[in-house]
Amino acid sequence: MSFAWSDKQRRLGSVLKNFTMIFWDYEDNFEFQKMFSTGSMTFDYQTDIWYIEYMDQWLTTDESVVINLWDLETEVFIGL
């Protein structure tokens, strides 16, 4: 669906229609893949993703245009 790049984390993030978020790190030549499901935390799949540098935070939105914050280390929905 959508992807974003983080210069600070040197990471590529993507959201998919199957209620998942996937991240690849530059440090290992994009071989590492961190994937987790968002289906139990949101009502709809996420349509867009961004990395906000000054907040050091990944954000997504769904079709209801709600902004969602995520903690990638614990794979937890933070909300907004």
mmCIF file of the N, C-alpha and C atoms, coordinates in Angstrom:
data_MODEL
# 
_entry.id   MODEL 
# 
loop_
_atom_site.group_PDB 
_atom_site.id 
_atom_site.type_symbol 
_atom_site.label_atom_id 
_atom_site.label_alt_id 
_atom_site.label_comp_id 
_atom_site.label_asym_id 
_atom_site.label_entity_id 
_atom_site.label_seq_id 
_atom_site.pdbx_PDB_ins_code 
_atom_site.Cartn_x 
_atom_site.Cartn_y 
_atom_site.Cartn_z 
_atom_site.occupancy 
_atom_site.B_iso_or_equiv 
_atom_site.pdbx_formal_charge 
_atom_site.auth_seq_id 
_atom_site.auth_comp_id 
_atom_site.auth_asym_id 
_atom_site.auth_atom_id 
_atom_site.pdbx_PDB_model_num 
ATOM 1   N N  . MET A 1 1  ? 0.811   -1.196 0.000  1.00 0.00 ? 1  MET A N  1 
ATOM 2   C CA . MET A 1 1  ? 0.000   0.000  0.000  1.00 0.00 ? 1  MET A CA 1 
ATOM 3   C C  . MET A 1 1  ? 0.858   1.264  0.000  1.00 0.00 ? 1  MET A C  1 
ATOM 4   N N  . SER A 1 2  ? 1.756   1.368  1.016  1.00 0.00 ? 2  SER A N  1 
ATOM 5   C CA . SER A 1 2  ? 2.541   2.584  1.130  1.00 0.00 ? 2  SER A CA 1 
ATOM 6   C C  . SER A 1 2  ? 3.868   2.258  1.806  1.00 0.00 ? 2  SER A C  1 
ATOM 7   N N  . PHE A 1 3  ? 4.874   3.115  1.555  1.00 0.00 ? 3  PHE A N  1 
ATOM 8   C CA . PHE A 1 3  ? 6.154   2.932  2.237  1.00 0.00 ? 3  PHE A CA 1 
ATOM 9   C C  . PHE A 1 3  ? 6.774   4.287  2.541  1.00 0.00 ? 3  PHE A C  1 
ATOM 10  N N  . ALA A 1 4  ? 7.721   4.290  3.495  1.00 0.00 ? 4  ALA A N  1 
ATOM 11  C CA . ALA A 1 4  ? 8.417   5.512  3.896  1.00 0.00 ? 4  ALA A CA 1 
ATOM 12  C C  . ALA A 1 4  ? 9.835   5.152  4.305  1.00 0.00 ? 4  ALA A C  1 
ATOM 13  N N  . TRP A 1 5  ? 10.728  6.135  4.222  1.00 0.00 ? 5  TRP A N  1 
ATOM 14  C CA . TRP A 1 5  ? 12.128  5.957  4.577  1.00 0.00 ? 5  TRP A CA 1 
ATOM 15  C C  . TRP A 1 5  ? 12.470  6.847  5.771  1.00 0.00 ? 5  TRP A C  1 
ATOM 16  N N  . SER A 1 6  ? 13.269  6.325  6.697  1.00 0.00 ? 6  SER A N  1 
ATOM 17  C CA . SER A 1 6  ? 13.770  7.093  7.829  1.00 0.00 ? 6  SER A CA 1 
ATOM 18  C C  . SER A 1 6  ? 15.270  7.296  7.670  1.00 0.00 ? 6  SER A C  1 
ATOM 19  N N  . ASP A 1 7  ? 15.703  8.546  7.484  1.00 0.00 ? 7  ASP A N  1 
ATOM 20  C CA . ASP A 1 7  ? 17.136  8.840  7.429  1.00 0.00 ? 7  ASP A CA 1 
ATOM 21  C C  . ASP A 1 7  ? 17.782  8.588  8.786  1.00 0.00 ? 7  ASP A C  1 
ATOM 22  N N  . LYS A 1 8  ? 17.096  8.959  9.841  1.00 0.00 ? 8  LYS A N  1 
ATOM 23  C CA . LYS A 1 8  ? 17.635  8.818  11.192 1.00 0.00 ? 8  LYS A CA 1 
ATOM 24  C C  . LYS A 1 8  ? 17.840  7.349  11.569 1.00 0.00 ? 8  LYS A C  1 
ATOM 25  N N  . GLN A 1 9  ? 16.848  6.513  11.338 1.00 0.00 ? 9  GLN A N  1 
ATOM 26  C CA . GLN A 1 9  ? 16.938  5.094  11.681 1.00 0.00 ? 9  GLN A CA 1 
ATOM 27  C C  . GLN A 1 9  ? 17.536  4.262  10.550 1.00 0.00 ? 9  GLN A C  1 
ATOM 28  N N  . ARG A 1 10 ? 17.631  4.866  9.360  1.00 0.00 ? 10 ARG A N  1 
ATOM 29  C CA . ARG A 1 10 ? 18.107  4.164  8.156  1.00 0.00 ? 10 ARG A CA 1 
ATOM 30  C C  . ARG A 1 10 ? 17.280  2.895  7.947  1.00 0.00 ? 10 ARG A C  1 
ATOM 31  N N  . ARG A 1 11 ? 15.972  3.115  7.891  1.00 0.00 ? 11 ARG A N  1 
ATOM 32  C CA . ARG A 1 11 ? 15.013  2.012  7.831  1.00 0.00 ? 11 ARG A CA 1 
ATOM 33  C C  . ARG A 1 11 ? 13.908  2.341  6.832  1.00 0.00 ? 11 ARG A C  1 
ATOM 34  N N  . LEU A 1 12 ? 13.478  1.314  6.116  1.00 0.00 ? 12 LEU A N  1 
ATOM 35  C CA . LEU A 1 12 ? 12.348  1.414  5.199  1.00 0.00 ? 12 LEU A CA 1 
ATOM 36  C C  . LEU A 1 12 ? 11.156  0.743  5.863  1.00 0.00 ? 12 LEU A C  1 
ATOM 37  N N  . GLY A 1 13 ? 10.027  1.428  5.899  1.00 0.00 ? 13 GLY A N  1 
ATOM 38  C CA . GLY A 1 13 ? 8.812   0.878  6.496  1.00 0.00 ? 13 GLY A CA 1 
ATOM 39  C C  . GLY A 1 13 ? 7.694   0.815  5.484  1.00 0.00 ? 13 GLY A C  1 
ATOM 40  N N  . SER A 1 14 ? 6.837   -0.194 5.622  1.00 0.00 ? 14 SER A N  1 
ATOM 41  C CA . SER A 1 14 ? 5.736   -0.367 4.686  1.00 0.00 ? 14 SER A CA 1 
ATOM 42  C C  . SER A 1 14 ? 4.493   -0.862 5.419  1.00 0.00 ? 14 SER A C  1 
ATOM 43  N N  . VAL A 1 15 ? 3.322   -0.443 4.932  1.00 0.00 ? 15 VAL A N  1 
ATOM 44  C CA . VAL A 1 15 ? 2.049   -0.962 5.427  1.00 0.00 ? 15 VAL A CA 1 
ATOM 45  C C  . VAL A 1 15 ? 1.365   -1.702 4.288  1.00 0.00 ? 15 VAL A C  1 
ATOM 46  N N  . LEU A 1 16 ? 0.722   -2.826 4.624  1.00 0.00 ? 16 LEU A N  1 
ATOM 47  C CA . LEU A 1 16 ? 0.083   -3.671 3.620  1.00 0.00 ? 16 LEU A CA 1 
ATOM 48  C C  . LEU A 1 16 ? -1.394  -3.869 3.924  1.00 0.00 ? 16 LEU A C  1 
ATOM 49  N N  . LYS A 1 17 ? -2.147  -4.289 2.909  1.00 0.00 ? 17 LYS A N  1 
ATOM 50  C CA . LYS A 1 17 ? -3.583  -4.501 3.054  1.00 0.00 ? 17 LYS A CA 1 
ATOM 51  C C  . LYS A 1 17 ? -3.944  -5.662 3.968  1.00 0.00 ? 17 LYS A C  1 
ATOM 52  N N  . ASN A 1 18 ? -2.996  -6.521 4.285  1.00 0.00 ? 18 ASN A N  1 
ATOM 53  C CA . ASN A 1 18 ? -3.293  -7.665 5.145  1.00 0.00 ? 18 ASN A CA 1 
ATOM 54  C C  . ASN A 1 18 ? -3.050  -7.352 6.625  1.00 0.00 ? 18 ASN A C  1 
ATOM 55  N N  . PHE A 1 19 ? -3.179  -6.065 7.001  1.00 0.00 ? 19 PHE A N  1 
ATOM 56  C CA . PHE A 1 19 ? -3.048  -5.619 8.387  1.00 0.00 ? 19 PHE A CA 1 
ATOM 57  C C  . PHE A 1 19 ? -1.644  -5.861 8.949  1.00 0.00 ? 19 PHE A C  1 
ATOM 58  N N  . THR A 1 20 ? -0.615  -5.667 8.141  1.00 0.00 ? 20 THR A N  1 
ATOM 59  C CA . THR A 1 20 ? 0.748   -5.820 8.632  1.00 0.00 ? 20 THR A CA 1 
ATOM 60  C C  . THR A 1 20 ? 1.584   -4.590 8.324  1.00 0.00 ? 20 THR A C  1 
ATOM 61  N N  . MET A 1 21 ? 2.610   -4.410 9.161  1.00 0.00 ? 21 MET A N  1 
ATOM 62  C CA . MET A 1 21 ? 3.647   -3.406 8.938  1.00 0.00 ? 21 MET A CA 1 
ATOM 63  C C  . MET A 1 21 ? 4.958   -4.171 8.827  1.00 0.00 ? 21 MET A C  1 
ATOM 64  N N  . ILE A 1 22 ? 5.795   -3.784 7.851  1.00 0.00 ? 22 ILE A N  1 
ATOM 65  C CA . ILE A 1 22 ? 7.062   -4.455 7.624  1.00 0.00 ? 22 ILE A CA 1 
ATOM 66  C C  . ILE A 1 22 ? 8.171   -3.398 7.567  1.00 0.00 ? 22 ILE A C  1 
ATOM 67  N N  . PHE A 1 23 ? 9.323   -3.730 8.155  1.00 0.00 ? 23 PHE A N  1 
ATOM 68  C CA . PHE A 1 23 ? 10.460  -2.810 8.186  1.00 0.00 ? 23 PHE A CA 1 
ATOM 69  C C  . PHE A 1 23 ? 11.736  -3.540 7.788  1.00 0.00 ? 23 PHE A C  1 
ATOM 70  N N  . TRP A 1 24 ? 12.560  -2.861 6.977  1.00 0.00 ? 24 TRP A N  1 
ATOM 71  C CA . TRP A 1 24 ? 13.854  -3.376 6.555  1.00 0.00 ? 24 TRP A CA 1 
ATOM 72  C C  . TRP A 1 24 ? 14.916  -2.370 6.950  1.00 0.00 ? 24 TRP A C  1 
ATOM 73  N N  . ASP A 1 25 ? 16.057  -2.858 7.439  1.00 0.00 ? 25 ASP A N  1 
ATOM 74  C CA . ASP A 1 25 ? 17.145  -1.984 7.882  1.00 0.00 ? 25 ASP A CA 1 
ATOM 75  C C  . ASP A 1 25 ? 18.259  -1.908 6.853  1.00 0.00 ? 25 ASP A C  1 
ATOM 76  N N  . TYR A 1 26 ? 18.782  -0.713 6.652  1.00 0.00 ? 26 TYR A N  1 
ATOM 77  C CA . TYR A 1 26 ? 19.911  -0.492 5.751  1.00 0.00 ? 26 TYR A CA 1 
ATOM 78  C C  . TYR A 1 26 ? 21.164  -1.195 6.265  1.00 0.00 ? 26 TYR A C  1 
ATOM 79  N N  . GLU A 1 27 ? 21.325  -1.257 7.593  1.00 0.00 ? 27 GLU A N  1 
ATOM 80  C CA . GLU A 1 27 ? 22.544  -1.790 8.216  1.00 0.00 ? 27 GLU A CA 1 
ATOM 81  C C  . GLU A 1 27 ? 22.898  -3.193 7.735  1.00 0.00 ? 27 GLU A C  1 
ATOM 82  N N  . ASP A 1 28 ? 21.898  -3.999 7.411  1.00 0.00 ? 28 ASP A N  1 
ATOM 83  C CA . ASP A 1 28 ? 22.194  -5.357 6.937  1.00 0.00 ? 28 ASP A CA 1 
ATOM 84  C C  . ASP A 1 28 ? 21.785  -5.533 5.474  1.00 0.00 ? 28 ASP A C  1 
ATOM 85  N N  . ASN A 1 29 ? 21.895  -4.428 4.731  1.00 0.00 ? 29 ASN A N  1 
ATOM 86  C CA . ASN A 1 29 ? 21.603  -4.446 3.293  1.00 0.00 ? 29 ASN A CA 1 
ATOM 87  C C  . ASN A 1 29 ? 20.153  -4.839 3.016  1.00 0.00 ? 29 ASN A C  1 
ATOM 88  N N  . PHE A 1 30 ? 19.252  -4.382 3.879  1.00 0.00 ? 30 PHE A N  1 
ATOM 89  C CA . PHE A 1 30 ? 17.803  -4.602 3.762  1.00 0.00 ? 30 PHE A CA 1 
ATOM 90  C C  . PHE A 1 30 ? 17.402  -6.073 3.840  1.00 0.00 ? 30 PHE A C  1 
ATOM 91  N N  . GLU A 1 31 ? 18.227  -6.903 4.452  1.00 0.00 ? 31 GLU A N  1 
ATOM 92  C CA . GLU A 1 31 ? 17.868  -8.311 4.619  1.00 0.00 ? 31 GLU A CA 1 
ATOM 93  C C  . GLU A 1 31 ? 17.012  -8.540 5.857  1.00 0.00 ? 31 GLU A C  1 
ATOM 94  N N  . PHE A 1 32 ? 17.266  -7.775 6.930  1.00 0.00 ? 32 PHE A N  1 
ATOM 95  C CA . PHE A 1 32 ? 16.457  -7.936 8.139  1.00 0.00 ? 32 PHE A CA 1 
ATOM 96  C C  . PHE A 1 32 ? 15.039  -7.480 7.873  1.00 0.00 ? 32 PHE A C  1 
ATOM 97  N N  . GLN A 1 33 ? 14.116  -8.242 8.312  1.00 0.00 ? 33 GLN A N  1 
ATOM 98  C CA . GLN A 1 33 ? 12.713  -7.902 8.125  1.00 0.00 ? 33 GLN A CA 1 
ATOM 99  C C  . GLN A 1 33 ? 11.997  -8.012 9.456  1.00 0.00 ? 33 GLN A C  1 
ATOM 100 N N  . LYS A 1 34 ? 11.440  -6.908 9.913  1.00 0.00 ? 34 LYS A N  1 
ATOM 101 C CA . LYS A 1 34 ? 10.621  -6.912 11.114 1.00 0.00 ? 34 LYS A CA 1 
ATOM 102 C C  . LYS A 1 34 ? 9.183   -6.746 10.655 1.00 0.00 ? 34 LYS A C  1 
ATOM 103 N N  . MET A 1 35 ? 8.343   -7.692 11.003 1.00 0.00 ? 35 MET A N  1 
ATOM 104 C CA . MET A 1 35 ? 6.959   -7.644 10.560 1.00 0.00 ? 35 MET A CA 1 
ATOM 105 C C  . MET A 1 35 ? 6.048   -7.887 11.755 1.00 0.00 ? 35 MET A C  1 
ATOM 106 N N  . PHE A 1 36 ? 4.981   -7.098 11.855 1.00 0.00 ? 36 PHE A N  1 
ATOM 107 C CA . PHE A 1 36 ? 3.985   -7.376 12.882 1.00 0.00 ? 36 PHE A CA 1 
ATOM 108 C C  . PHE A 1 36 ? 2.596   -7.000 12.403 1.00 0.00 ? 36 PHE A C  1 
ATOM 109 N N  . SER A 1 37 ? 1.625   -7.633 13.006 1.00 0.00 ? 37 SER A N  1 
ATOM 110 C CA . SER A 1 37 ? 0.233   -7.445 12.628 1.00 0.00 ? 37 SER A CA 1 
ATOM 111 C C  . SER A 1 37 ? -0.369  -6.249 13.344 1.00 0.00 ? 37 SER A C  1 
ATOM 112 N N  . THR A 1 38 ? -1.174  -5.474 12.612 1.00 0.00 ? 38 THR A N  1 
ATOM 113 C CA . THR A 1 38 ? -1.876  -4.333 13.198 1.00 0.00 ? 38 THR A CA 1 
ATOM 114 C C  . THR A 1 38 ? -3.361  -4.617 13.370 1.00 0.00 ? 38 THR A C  1 
ATOM 115 N N  . GLY A 1 39 ? -3.808  -5.792 12.913 1.00 0.00 ? 39 GLY A N  1 
ATOM 116 C CA . GLY A 1 39 ? -5.235  -6.121 12.903 1.00 0.00 ? 39 GLY A CA 1 
ATOM 117 C C  . GLY A 1 39 ? -5.902  -6.118 14.257 1.00 0.00 ? 39 GLY A C  1 
ATOM 118 N N  . SER A 1 40 ? -5.199  -6.520 15.298 1.00 0.00 ? 40 SER A N  1 
ATOM 119 C CA . SER A 1 40 ? -5.804  -6.551 16.625 1.00 0.00 ? 40 SER A CA 1 
ATOM 120 C C  . SER A 1 40 ? -5.789  -5.175 17.292 1.00 0.00 ? 40 SER A C  1 
ATOM 121 N N  . MET A 1 41 ? -5.074  -4.209 16.692 1.00 0.00 ? 41 MET A N  1 
ATOM 122 C CA . MET A 1 41 ? -4.931  -2.887 17.297 1.00 0.00 ? 41 MET A CA 1 
ATOM 123 C C  . MET A 1 41 ? -5.704  -1.789 16.577 1.00 0.00 ? 41 MET A C  1 
ATOM 124 N N  . THR A 1 42 ? -6.108  -2.045 15.338 1.00 0.00 ? 42 THR A N  1 
ATOM 125 C CA . THR A 1 42 ? -6.838  -1.043 14.557 1.00 0.00 ? 42 THR A CA 1 
ATOM 126 C C  . THR A 1 42 ? -8.029  -1.708 13.868 1.00 0.00 ? 42 THR A C  1 
ATOM 127 N N  . PHE A 1 43 ? -8.997  -0.897 13.492 1.00 0.00 ? 43 PHE A N  1 
ATOM 128 C CA . PHE A 1 43 ? -10.206 -1.424 12.854 1.00 0.00 ? 43 PHE A CA 1 
ATOM 129 C C  . PHE A 1 43 ? -10.062 -1.619 11.350 1.00 0.00 ? 43 PHE A C  1 
ATOM 130 N N  . ASP A 1 44 ? -9.099  -0.925 10.746 1.00 0.00 ? 44 ASP A N  1 
ATOM 131 C CA . ASP A 1 44 ? -8.929  -0.983 9.297  1.00 0.00 ? 44 ASP A CA 1 
ATOM 132 C C  . ASP A 1 44 ? -7.445  -1.108 8.991  1.00 0.00 ? 44 ASP A C  1 
ATOM 133 N N  . TYR A 1 45 ? -7.123  -1.609 7.800  1.00 0.00 ? 45 TYR A N  1 
ATOM 134 C CA . TYR A 1 45 ? -5.711  -1.668 7.435  1.00 0.00 ? 45 TYR A CA 1 
ATOM 135 C C  . TYR A 1 45 ? -5.186  -0.244 7.252  1.00 0.00 ? 45 TYR A C  1 
ATOM 136 N N  . GLN A 1 46 ? -3.912  -0.085 7.461  1.00 0.00 ? 46 GLN A N  1 
ATOM 137 C CA . GLN A 1 46 ? -3.277  1.219  7.366  1.00 0.00 ? 46 GLN A CA 1 
ATOM 138 C C  . GLN A 1 46 ? -2.968  1.514  5.901  1.00 0.00 ? 46 GLN A C  1 
ATOM 139 N N  . THR A 1 47 ? -3.331  2.709  5.455  1.00 0.00 ? 47 THR A N  1 
ATOM 140 C CA . THR A 1 47 ? -3.189  3.052  4.042  1.00 0.00 ? 47 THR A CA 1 
ATOM 141 C C  . THR A 1 47 ? -1.920  3.840  3.737  1.00 0.00 ? 47 THR A C  1 
ATOM 142 N N  . ASP A 1 48 ? -1.383  4.560  4.724  1.00 0.00 ? 48 ASP A N  1 
ATOM 143 C CA . ASP A 1 48 ? -0.180  5.368  4.516  1.00 0.00 ? 48 ASP A CA 1 
ATOM 144 C C  . ASP A 1 48 ? 0.727   5.272  5.733  1.00 0.00 ? 48 ASP A C  1 
ATOM 145 N N  . ILE A 1 49 ? 2.020   5.493  5.512  1.00 0.00 ? 49 ILE A N  1 
ATOM 146 C CA . ILE A 1 49 ? 3.006   5.460  6.590  1.00 0.00 ? 49 ILE A CA 1 
ATOM 147 C C  . ILE A 1 49 ? 3.997   6.593  6.392  1.00 0.00 ? 49 ILE A C  1 
ATOM 148 N N  . TRP A 1 50 ? 4.457   7.179  7.516  1.00 0.00 ? 50 TRP A N  1 
ATOM 149 C CA . TRP A 1 50 ? 5.464   8.238  7.498  1.00 0.00 ? 50 TRP A CA 1 
ATOM 150 C C  . TRP A 1 50 ? 6.384   8.057  8.687  1.00 0.00 ? 50 TRP A C  1 
ATOM 151 N N  . TYR A 1 51 ? 7.584   8.572  8.552  1.00 0.00 ? 51 TYR A N  1 
ATOM 152 C CA . TYR A 1 51 ? 8.498   8.670  9.676  1.00 0.00 ? 51 TYR A CA 1 
ATOM 153 C C  . TYR A 1 51 ? 8.718   10.144 9.937  1.00 0.00 ? 51 TYR A C  1 
ATOM 154 N N  . ILE A 1 52 ? 8.422   10.610 11.145 1.00 0.00 ? 52 ILE A N  1 
ATOM 155 C CA . ILE A 1 52 ? 8.585   12.016 11.513 1.00 0.00 ? 52 ILE A CA 1 
ATOM 156 C C  . ILE A 1 52 ? 9.906   12.144 12.277 1.00 0.00 ? 52 ILE A C  1 
ATOM 157 N N  . GLU A 1 53 ? 10.905  12.741 11.622 1.00 0.00 ? 53 GLU A N  1 
ATOM 158 C CA . GLU A 1 53 ? 12.260  12.788 12.174 1.00 0.00 ? 53 GLU A CA 1 
ATOM 159 C C  . GLU A 1 53 ? 12.334  13.463 13.541 1.00 0.00 ? 53 GLU A C  1 
ATOM 160 N N  . TYR A 1 54 ? 11.758  14.646 13.679 1.00 0.00 ? 54 TYR A N  1 
ATOM 161 C CA . TYR A 1 54 ? 11.917  15.380 14.934 1.00 0.00 ? 54 TYR A CA 1 
ATOM 162 C C  . TYR A 1 54 ? 11.226  14.686 16.105 1.00 0.00 ? 54 TYR A C  1 
ATOM 163 N N  . MET A 1 55 ? 10.240  13.835 15.823 1.00 0.00 ? 55 MET A N  1 
ATOM 164 C CA . MET A 1 55 ? 9.561   13.068 16.872 1.00 0.00 ? 55 MET A CA 1 
ATOM 165 C C  . MET A 1 55 ? 10.199  11.690 17.055 1.00 0.00 ? 55 MET A C  1 
ATOM 166 N N  . ASP A 1 56 ? 11.025  11.271 16.095 1.00 0.00 ? 56 ASP A N  1 
ATOM 167 C CA . ASP A 1 56 ? 11.595  9.928  16.071 1.00 0.00 ? 56 ASP A CA 1 
ATOM 168 C C  . ASP A 1 56 ? 10.470  8.903  16.182 1.00 0.00 ? 56 ASP A C  1 
ATOM 169 N N  . GLN A 1 57 ? 9.463   9.064  15.317 1.00 0.00 ? 57 GLN A N  1 
ATOM 170 C CA . GLN A 1 57 ? 8.230   8.284  15.446 1.00 0.00 ? 57 GLN A CA 1 
ATOM 171 C C  . GLN A 1 57 ? 7.670   7.876  14.089 1.00 0.00 ? 57 GLN A C  1 
ATOM 172 N N  . TRP A 1 58 ? 7.212   6.619  14.013 1.00 0.00 ? 58 TRP A N  1 
ATOM 173 C CA . TRP A 1 58 ? 6.494   6.135  12.832 1.00 0.00 ? 58 TRP A CA 1 
ATOM 174 C C  . TRP A 1 58 ? 5.007   6.391  13.024 1.00 0.00 ? 58 TRP A C  1 
ATOM 175 N N  . LEU A 1 59 ? 4.358   6.928  11.984 1.00 0.00 ? 59 LEU A N  1 
ATOM 176 C CA . LEU A 1 59 ? 2.923   7.214  12.008 1.00 0.00 ? 59 LEU A CA 1 
ATOM 177 C C  . LEU A 1 59 ? 2.264   6.534  10.823 1.00 0.00 ? 59 LEU A C  1 
ATOM 178 N N  . THR A 1 60 ? 1.013   6.144  11.015 1.00 0.00 ? 60 THR A N  1 
ATOM 179 C CA . THR A 1 60 ? 0.215   5.608  9.912  1.00 0.00 ? 60 THR A CA 1 
ATOM 180 C C  . THR A 1 60 ? -1.168  6.231  9.964  1.00 0.00 ? 60 THR A C  1 
ATOM 181 N N  . THR A 1 61 ? -1.891  6.099  8.860  1.00 0.00 ? 61 THR A N  1 
ATOM 182 C CA . THR A 1 61 ? -3.300  6.461  8.823  1.00 0.00 ? 61 THR A CA 1 
ATOM 183 C C  . THR A 1 61 ? -4.062  5.330  8.155  1.00 0.00 ? 61 THR A C  1 
ATOM 184 N N  . ASP A 1 62 ? -5.371  5.289  8.446  1.00 0.00 ? 62 ASP A N  1 
ATOM 185 C CA . ASP A 1 62 ? -6.233  4.315  7.784  1.00 0.00 ? 62 ASP A CA 1 
ATOM 186 C C  . ASP A 1 62 ? -7.287  5.068  6.992  1.00 0.00 ? 62 ASP A C  1 
ATOM 187 N N  . GLU A 1 63 ? -8.279  4.386  6.480  1.00 0.00 ? 63 GLU A N  1 
ATOM 188 C CA . GLU A 1 63 ? -9.287  5.048  5.638  1.00 0.00 ? 63 GLU A CA 1 
ATOM 189 C C  . GLU A 1 63 ? -10.157 6.036  6.403  1.00 0.00 ? 63 GLU A C  1 
ATOM 190 N N  . SER A 1 64 ? -10.201 5.937  7.727  1.00 0.00 ? 64 SER A N  1 
ATOM 191 C CA . SER A 1 64 ? -10.969 6.906  8.513  1.00 0.00 ? 64 SER A CA 1 
ATOM 192 C C  . SER A 1 64 ? -10.137 8.151  8.815  1.00 0.00 ? 64 SER A C  1 
ATOM 193 N N  . VAL A 1 65 ? -8.925  8.232  8.274  1.00 0.00 ? 65 VAL A N  1 
ATOM 194 C CA . VAL A 1 65 ? -8.001  9.360  8.391  1.00 0.00 ? 65 VAL A CA 1 
ATOM 195 C C  . VAL A 1 65 ? -7.611  9.631  9.849  1.00 0.00 ? 65 VAL A C  1 
ATOM 196 N N  . VAL A 1 66 ? -7.525  8.589  10.648 1.00 0.00 ? 66 VAL A N  1 
ATOM 197 C CA . VAL A 1 66 ? -7.046  8.682  12.023 1.00 0.00 ? 66 VAL A CA 1 
ATOM 198 C C  . VAL A 1 66 ? -5.536  8.481  11.994 1.00 0.00 ? 66 VAL A C  1 
ATOM 199 N N  . ILE A 1 67 ? -4.798  9.316  12.717 1.00 0.00 ? 67 ILE A N  1 
ATOM 200 C CA . ILE A 1 67 ? -3.351  9.166  12.802 1.00 0.00 ? 67 ILE A CA 1 
ATOM 201 C C  . ILE A 1 67 ? -3.027  8.194  13.919 1.00 0.00 ? 67 ILE A C  1 
ATOM 202 N N  . ASN A 1 68 ? -2.185  7.219  13.619 1.00 0.00 ? 68 ASN A N  1 
ATOM 203 C CA . ASN A 1 68 ? -1.782  6.212  14.596 1.00 0.00 ? 68 ASN A CA 1 
ATOM 204 C C  . ASN A 1 68 ? -0.276  6.255  14.799 1.00 0.00 ? 68 ASN A C  1 
ATOM 205 N N  . LEU A 1 69 ? 0.165   6.193  16.051 1.00 0.00 ? 69 LEU A N  1 
ATOM 206 C CA . LEU A 1 69 ? 1.584   6.139  16.405 1.00 0.00 ? 69 LEU A CA 1 
ATOM 207 C C  . LEU A 1 69 ? 1.942   4.713  16.785 1.00 0.00 ? 69 LEU A C  1 
ATOM 208 N N  . TRP A 1 70 ? 3.189   4.299  16.463 1.00 0.00 ? 70 TRP A N  1 
ATOM 209 C CA . TRP A 1 70 ? 3.606   2.917  16.721 1.00 0.00 ? 70 TRP A CA 1 
ATOM 210 C C  . TRP A 1 70 ? 4.952   2.878  17.421 1.00 0.00 ? 70 TRP A C  1 
ATOM 211 N N  . ASP A 1 71 ? 5.091   1.949  18.361 1.00 0.00 ? 71 ASP A N  1 
ATOM 212 C CA . ASP A 1 71 ? 6.366   1.654  18.996 1.00 0.00 ? 71 ASP A CA 1 
ATOM 213 C C  . ASP A 1 71 ? 6.905   0.382  18.357 1.00 0.00 ? 71 ASP A C  1 
ATOM 214 N N  . LEU A 1 72 ? 7.913   0.516  17.527 1.00 0.00 ? 72 LEU A N  1 
ATOM 215 C CA . LEU A 1 72 ? 8.423   -0.632 16.780 1.00 0.00 ? 72 LEU A CA 1 
ATOM 216 C C  . LEU A 1 72 ? 9.156   -1.636 17.662 1.00 0.00 ? 72 LEU A C  1 
ATOM 217 N N  . GLU A 1 73 ? 9.777   -1.159 18.717 1.00 0.00 ? 73 GLU A N  1 
ATOM 218 C CA . GLU A 1 73 ? 10.525  -2.060 19.587 1.00 0.00 ? 73 GLU A CA 1 
ATOM 219 C C  . GLU A 1 73 ? 9.606   -3.066 20.281 1.00 0.00 ? 73 GLU A C  1 
ATOM 220 N N  . THR A 1 74 ? 8.454   -2.601 20.747 1.00 0.00 ? 74 THR A N  1 
ATOM 221 C CA . THR A 1 74 ? 7.532   -3.487 21.459 1.00 0.00 ? 74 THR A CA 1 
ATOM 222 C C  . THR A 1 74 ? 6.358   -3.926 20.584 1.00 0.00 ? 74 THR A C  1 
ATOM 223 N N  . GLU A 1 75 ? 6.312   -3.430 19.342 1.00 0.00 ? 75 GLU A N  1 
ATOM 224 C CA . GLU A 1 75 ? 5.234   -3.739 18.394 1.00 0.00 ? 75 GLU A CA 1 
ATOM 225 C C  . GLU A 1 75 ? 3.866   -3.403 18.979 1.00 0.00 ? 75 GLU A C  1 
ATOM 226 N N  . VAL A 1 76 ? 3.791   -2.193 19.532 1.00 0.00 ? 76 VAL A N  1 
ATOM 227 C CA . VAL A 1 76 ? 2.575   -1.748 20.213 1.00 0.00 ? 76 VAL A CA 1 
ATOM 228 C C  . VAL A 1 76 ? 2.029   -0.491 19.559 1.00 0.00 ? 76 VAL A C  1 
ATOM 229 N N  . PHE A 1 77 ? 0.713   -0.449 19.460 1.00 0.00 ? 77 PHE A N  1 
ATOM 230 C CA . PHE A 1 77 ? -0.017  0.732  18.990 1.00 0.00 ? 77 PHE A CA 1 
ATOM 231 C C  . PHE A 1 77 ? -0.044  1.738  20.132 1.00 0.00 ? 77 PHE A C  1 
ATOM 232 N N  . ILE A 1 78 ? 0.437   2.953  19.898 1.00 0.00 ? 78 ILE A N  1 
ATOM 233 C CA . ILE A 1 78 ? 0.462   3.985  20.920 1.00 0.00 ? 78 ILE A CA 1 
ATOM 234 C C  . ILE A 1 78 ? -0.791  4.843  20.858 1.00 0.00 ? 78 ILE A C  1 
ATOM 235 N N  . GLY A 1 79 ? -1.321  5.066  19.655 1.00 0.00 ? 79 GLY A N  1 
ATOM 236 C CA . GLY A 1 79 ? -2.480  5.932  19.481 1.00 0.00 ? 79 GLY A CA 1 
ATOM 237 C C  . GLY A 1 79 ? -2.052  7.356  19.227 1.00 0.00 ? 79 GLY A C  1 
ATOM 238 N N  . LEU A 1 80 ? -2.992  8.275  19.359 1.00 0.00 ? 80 LEU A N  1 
ATOM 239 C CA . LEU A 1 80 ? -2.683  9.698  19.235 1.00 0.00 ? 80 LEU A CA 1 
ATOM 240 C C  . LEU A 1 80 ? -3.654  10.501 20.023 1.00 0.00 ? 80 LEU A C  1 
# 
